[in-house]
Amino acid sequence: MIAVDDQLWQDIREEARNAVCDEPLLASYLHRALLSHPTLESALIYNLSEQLGNAVVSALTIRQIFEQALAEAPEIGRNARRDLLAYYERDPACDRRLMPLLYFKGYHALQVHRSAHHLWQRGRHALALYLQNQCSERFGVDIHPAAEIGGGIMIDHATGVVIGETARVGDDVSMLHGVTLGGTGCQGGQRHPQVGAGVLIAAGAKLLGCIEIGANARIGAGSLVLDAVPDGTTVVGVPAQVVGAAAMRGAG
């Protein structure tokens, strides 16, 4: 039964129906991927499992893994919705809500990570690492399942994004392709960046070590960040230097 009080899902379904009219050749795909599902979460799980399933671990098994994770941790579904809206609101190329759900590998990788992170927290490390590996192979995005990532995240284009084991990413962060949240050396413990809420990390930026990136900071494209970044500042360069206050970010 379709949840009639779920406005986001109703909007996505309406977009899908319009897309069928615009491109009838995709009617079967859109029905299987969206219109045949009662909820957004069901459609998301279907789309991810179809992409990650293979001859060794079937799509049905992957689907069961995601369904169990969502049942045990409803925040996975809530954050999936926050992430989807982040793309719609911040990415100028995203003019329909269905686009992240169907086409954006950064969004897909985030949702795989959310289930993998839940498994990691439950001590199911082998399965979490399997999902990480398959996500990296399929989407070109490598996020360690132990990394902590908030809601409302947008990873635009996403190719080459790497987020290390002890990284933390706050709510409403945006990053582009080629971003690395990496460690330095072989020391144990906390060794990856701690990124505050509302940060924007532009394409190709490398943030290395256990450094604090303050809330609403901006990291310029191609920058190498080795030191803490204060709240609300913009840094650019190799190595990155503060160049001024961060401009306020508007919706897409």
C-alpha positions as CSV (number, residue, x, y, z in Angstrom):
1,M,0.0,0.0,0.0
2,I,1.3,3.4,-1.0
3,A,1.8,5.8,1.9
4,V,-0.4,8.7,0.9
5,D,0.8,10.9,3.7
6,D,4.4,10.7,2.5
7,Q,4.7,13.9,0.4
8,L,8.3,13.3,-0.7
9,W,7.5,9.9,-2.0
10,Q,4.3,11.2,-3.7
11,D,6.3,13.9,-5.4
12,I,8.9,11.3,-6.6
13,R,6.1,9.1,-8.0
14,E,4.5,12.0,-9.8
15,E,7.9,12.9,-11.4
16,A,8.3,9.2,-12.4
17,R,4.8,9.2,-14.1
18,N,5.8,12.4,-16.0
19,A,9.1,10.8,-17.0
20,V,7.2,7.9,-18.5
21,C,5.2,10.3,-20.6
22,D,8.3,12.1,-21.7
23,E,10.3,9.0,-22.5
24,P,8.1,5.9,-23.0
25,L,11.2,3.7,-23.7
26,L,12.0,4.0,-20.0
27,A,8.5,3.0,-18.8
28,S,9.4,-0.5,-17.8
29,Y,12.5,0.7,-15.9
30,L,10.7,3.5,-14.1
31,H,7.9,1.1,-13.1
32,R,10.4,-1.5,-11.7
33,A,12.7,1.1,-10.0
34,L,10.0,3.4,-8.6
35,L,6.4,3.0,-9.4
36,S,6.0,-0.6,-8.3
37,H,7.2,0.2,-4.8
38,P,5.1,1.3,-1.8
39,T,7.7,3.5,-0.1
40,L,10.8,5.4,-0.9
41,E,12.8,3.1,1.3
42,S,11.6,0.1,-0.7
43,A,12.6,1.7,-4.0
44,L,16.0,2.6,-2.6
45,I,16.7,-0.9,-1.4
46,Y,15.6,-2.4,-4.7
47,N,17.9,0.0,-6.7
48,L,20.9,-0.6,-4.5
49,S,20.6,-4.4,-4.4
50,E,20.1,-4.6,-8.2
51,Q,23.4,-2.7,-8.7
52,L,25.4,-4.6,-6.0
53,G,24.1,-8.1,-6.5
54,N,26.3,-10.6,-8.3
55,A,26.8,-14.3,-8.9
56,V,28.4,-14.7,-5.5
57,V,26.1,-12.6,-3.3
58,S,22.7,-12.3,-5.0
59,A,20.6,-9.1,-5.3
60,L,18.0,-10.9,-3.1
61,T,20.6,-11.4,-0.3
62,I,21.8,-7.8,-0.6
63,R,18.2,-6.7,-0.4
64,Q,17.7,-8.7,2.8
65,I,20.8,-7.1,4.3
66,F,19.5,-3.6,3.7
67,E,16.0,-4.4,4.8
68,Q,17.3,-5.8,8.1
69,A,19.6,-2.8,8.7
70,L,16.7,-0.4,8.0
71,A,14.4,-2.3,10.4
72,E,17.0,-2.2,13.1
73,A,18.1,1.4,12.5
74,P,15.2,3.6,11.2
75,E,17.6,6.6,11.1
76,I,19.1,5.1,8.0
77,G,15.8,5.8,6.2
78,R,15.5,9.3,7.7
79,N,19.0,10.2,6.6
80,A,18.4,8.8,3.1
81,R,15.6,11.3,2.8
82,R,17.7,14.1,4.2
83,D,20.5,13.3,1.7
84,L,18.1,13.2,-1.2
85,L,16.7,16.6,-0.4
86,A,20.2,17.9,0.0
87,Y,20.9,17.1,-3.6
88,Y,17.6,18.6,-4.7
89,E,18.3,21.8,-2.8
90,R,22.0,22.3,-3.4
91,D,22.9,20.8,-6.7
92,P,21.8,23.0,-9.6
93,A,21.8,20.0,-11.9
94,C,19.3,18.2,-9.8
95,D,15.9,19.5,-10.9
96,R,13.9,16.4,-10.0
97,R,13.7,14.6,-6.7
98,L,13.9,11.2,-8.4
99,M,17.4,11.9,-9.9
100,P,19.5,11.0,-6.8
101,L,17.5,7.9,-6.2
102,L,17.9,6.6,-9.8
103,Y,21.1,8.1,-11.2
104,F,23.5,9.7,-8.6
105,K,26.3,7.4,-7.5
106,G,27.3,9.7,-4.7
107,Y,23.9,9.3,-3.2
108,H,23.9,5.5,-3.8
109,A,27.3,5.2,-2.1
110,L,26.2,7.2,0.9
111,Q,23.2,4.9,1.4
112,V,25.3,1.7,1.1
113,H,27.7,3.2,3.7
114,R,24.8,3.9,6.1
115,S,23.9,0.2,6.1
116,A,27.6,-0.9,6.2
117,H,28.2,1.4,9.2
118,H,25.2,-0.1,11.0
119,L,26.7,-3.6,10.4
120,W,30.1,-2.4,11.6
121,Q,28.6,-1.1,14.8
122,R,26.9,-4.4,15.3
123,G,30.3,-6.2,15.1
124,R,29.5,-7.7,11.6
125,H,32.8,-6.4,10.2
126,A,33.2,-8.9,7.4
127,L,29.9,-8.1,5.9
128,A,30.4,-4.4,6.3
129,L,33.8,-4.6,4.6
130,Y,32.2,-6.6,1.8
131,L,29.7,-3.8,1.2
132,Q,32.5,-1.2,1.2
133,N,34.4,-3.2,-1.4
134,Q,31.4,-3.6,-3.6
135,C,30.5,0.0,-3.3
136,S,34.0,1.1,-4.2
137,E,34.0,-1.2,-7.2
138,R,30.6,-0.2,-8.5
139,F,30.5,3.5,-7.7
140,G,34.1,4.6,-7.4
141,V,33.5,5.8,-3.9
142,D,35.5,4.3,-0.9
143,I,34.1,5.0,2.5
144,H,35.3,2.9,5.4
145,P,32.3,1.5,7.3
146,A,33.5,2.8,10.6
147,A,33.4,6.4,9.4
148,E,30.7,8.5,11.0
149,I,28.6,10.6,8.6
150,G,25.7,12.8,9.5
151,G,22.5,13.6,7.6
152,G,21.8,16.0,4.7
153,I,25.0,15.0,2.9
154,M,25.7,15.8,-0.8
155,I,28.6,14.1,-2.6
156,D,28.4,15.6,-6.1
157,H,29.7,13.4,-9.0
158,A,31.6,11.5,-6.3
159,T,34.2,9.7,-8.4
160,G,37.4,9.2,-6.4
161,V,36.0,10.2,-3.0
162,V,37.8,8.5,-0.1
163,I,36.8,8.7,3.5
164,G,38.9,7.0,6.1
165,E,38.1,4.8,9.1
166,T,38.1,7.4,11.9
167,A,36.7,10.3,9.9
168,R,33.7,12.1,11.2
169,V,31.4,14.2,8.9
170,G,28.8,16.5,10.4
171,D,25.3,17.3,9.1
172,D,24.7,19.2,5.9
173,V,28.2,18.8,4.4
174,S,28.7,19.0,0.7
175,M,31.7,17.6,-1.2
176,L,32.7,17.1,-4.8
177,H,34.6,14.5,-6.7
178,G,38.2,13.6,-5.8
179,V,37.9,14.6,-2.2
180,T,40.0,12.7,0.4
181,L,39.5,12.6,4.1
182,G,42.7,10.7,4.8
183,G,45.2,9.8,7.5
184,T,48.9,10.5,7.8
185,G,51.4,7.8,8.8
186,C,50.6,4.5,10.4
187,Q,49.6,5.6,13.9
188,G,46.5,4.2,15.5
189,G,43.7,6.0,17.1
190,Q,41.9,9.1,15.8
191,R,43.8,9.8,12.6
192,H,41.4,11.3,10.1
193,P,39.6,14.7,9.7
194,Q,36.7,15.7,11.8
195,V,34.5,17.8,9.6
196,G,31.9,20.2,11.1
197,A,28.4,20.8,10.0
198,G,27.7,22.8,6.9
199,V,31.2,22.5,5.4
200,L,31.8,22.7,1.6
201,I,34.8,20.7,0.3
202,A,35.5,21.5,-3.4
203,A,36.7,19.1,-6.0
204,G,40.1,17.4,-5.5
205,A,40.7,18.7,-2.0
206,K,42.8,16.5,0.3
207,L,42.3,16.8,4.1
208,L,44.8,14.7,5.9
209,G,45.3,13.8,9.6
210,C,43.3,14.3,12.7
211,I,42.4,17.9,12.0
212,E,39.2,19.9,12.9
213,I,37.3,21.5,10.1
214,G,35.1,24.1,11.7
215,A,31.4,24.5,10.9
216,N,30.5,26.2,7.7
217,A,34.1,26.4,6.5
218,R,34.9,26.3,2.8
219,I,37.8,24.3,1.3
220,G,38.9,25.4,-2.2
221,A,39.4,23.0,-5.1
222,G,42.6,21.1,-5.1
223,S,43.7,22.3,-1.7
224,L,45.9,20.3,0.7
225,V,44.6,20.8,4.2
226,L,47.0,19.7,7.0
227,D,45.9,22.0,9.8
228,A,42.7,22.9,11.6
229,V,40.3,25.3,9.8
230,P,38.4,27.8,12.0
231,D,34.6,28.0,11.8
232,G,33.2,30.0,8.9
233,T,36.5,30.5,7.0
234,T,37.6,29.8,3.5
235,V,41.0,28.1,2.9
236,V,42.7,27.5,-0.5
237,G,46.1,26.4,-1.7
238,V,48.9,23.8,-1.2
239,P,49.2,23.9,1.7
240,A,45.9,25.5,2.4
241,Q,45.8,29.0,3.9
242,V,42.9,31.1,5.2
243,V,41.9,33.7,2.6
244,G,38.8,35.1,4.2
245,A,35.3,34.4,5.5
246,A,33.2,31.8,3.8
247,A,30.4,33.0,1.6
248,M,26.9,32.0,2.7
249,R,25.7,29.0,0.7
250,G,22.3,29.2,-0.9
251,A,20.1,26.5,-2.3
252,G,21.1,24.9,-5.7
